[in-house]
Amino acid sequence: MASLGRHIIVEYYDCSPEILNDVVNIEKSMINAAEEAGATIINSTFHHFSPYGVSGVVVIQESHLAIHTWPEYGYASVDLFTCGDTVNPWVSYQLLKEAFKAGHGSAVELSRGEMALLKRKNFDVKALRDEKSTDEGDPIRTRDVWFTERDDKIALSLKHDGKLYDVQSDYQRVSIFNTQAYGNMLTLDGMVMTTEKDEYVYHEMITHIPMLTHPNPKRALVIGGGDGGTARELLRHDSLEEVVMVEIDDKVIEASKMHLPTIASALEHPKLNLIVDDGIKYVNDAADESFDLVIVDSTDPVGPAEGLFTVDFYKEVYRILSKDGIMVTQSESPRFNSKVFKEIFQTYRGIYGQEQVHCYLAYIPTYPTGMWSFSYSSKGGAHPIANFDEARSKAFAKEHRLKYYNEDLHKAAFALPSFVRDMIS
Ligand code: SAM
């Protein structure tokens, strides 16, 4: 390596002024340009100036990418600085040129820190290394690498010790981070799906509420749920003869089996029929009244999951439910995705009837706002509280040492805060 770093000084001309003034879009493009070039993101900060113009920097393990824009001239100046030879900054140059719709760009590459001009100082590296530990013996980590899920107003960041898995599948980017506070974490397209430390909340609540309400469920269908947590909880119920799970992305299953063993522990279970396919197609092809319970454990209504949030799909789910069948779905955060949340309950009430659809909540620390909702819809009128078997619930929660669900919470989860109740009344 002749020099410590490569510094590409870039000028983009004739760009779209709208794009050069869109801070969220610019940040996404810069982060994508860094990742596609092979860099590991540590952190990023972007600022929108008033009345226009954006400045920002993406700190990468291999140094940084920085930008300043002049939308009024359709001009952006960018610095691509990388150390080592694992990152190719020219990949970022080309991606950003396309992202900013630049008419043309010019760039000059400088070698930074010519080795021939440098002489290594004699200092004790060990003294700098993060090999110290707290009184409790936990390692004091000085690496400051953060994963951040954000939209234009809210962000959630988790410190991590690197990516264990990172694949662009046919549908989405599938990644596993080794977080310091929540263990291994699955993200899809940069959104938190599940973490080892709080997954039980989501998986216990999406399964045991319907399973301990339905009088005698024999066959259950899971749409999505590729991490395996929902199937694991369902298969605790001996009454079930078969669980069919239809996950569209085999890379999610692979990543979960490799790096989320406690969540994916039931993916080889003899009663599990695991199918890699589009859940929409599977439901359309399924026979009438063929399932007692359908759980839609999907991602947000984007990409492959978009079709899972349509009236047609839910009418088909209704068709394949047995006469006393129940459907439960993750129904987003009332606070974070208010519009989708309201639409979901309107849609279900249009299909099942006003009194047959109920909302319940659970608190998941690594989901946006922490407050997450589930919908419960019954075809045959089984009411989640009036018809739930409290004694069976109590015994089940005790026998399986559940960490979140219990007979009191089963009822309490349906007691909604007024602002949520008002949103769907
Ligand atoms: N608990 C998570 C949440 O609430 O965001 C969801 C977890 S689970 C991993 C979501 C799964 O749905 C993903 O693995 C995704 O690939 C899958 N999925 C999305 N669209 C699908 C479709 N049309 N058919 C089947 N699976 C789908």
Residues whose N, C-alpha, C, O or C-beta is under 5 A from the ligand:
A	BS01	SAM	V192 M193 I223 G224 G225 G226 D227 V246 E247 I248 D249 V252 D277 D278 G279 I280 D297 S298 T299 D300 P304 A305 Q330
